[in-house]
Amino acid sequence: MNANHAGMFLSVEEVAGRYGVSKDTIWRWRREGDFPKPVKLGAKITRWRLNDIEDWEAACPCGFVTSLPIGGFDRLMPDIQRHAPT
């Protein structure tokens, strides 16, 4: 849990954007029990706590890459360049 993110909330659009998936996918993950529970902030306002999302990411056995340094892909996949068409 990141103390700097306490009290920060994400909309379903922001959560979907974080993982590059659709809003429907986020709701499906939730229905299947594979994703943190959102909180109701009002009659029509549902959000996810950023800390809950980050805790879920940390516990996920597959992990998530949220960013790579420039040139990072080349270091992870060196054979790609060697076998790339010229």
Secondary structure, DSSP 8 states (H G I E B T S, - for coil): --GGGTT-EE-HHHHHHHHT--HHHHHHHHHTT-S---EEEETTEEEEEHHHHHHHHHH-SS-------TTHHHHH-HHHHHTS--
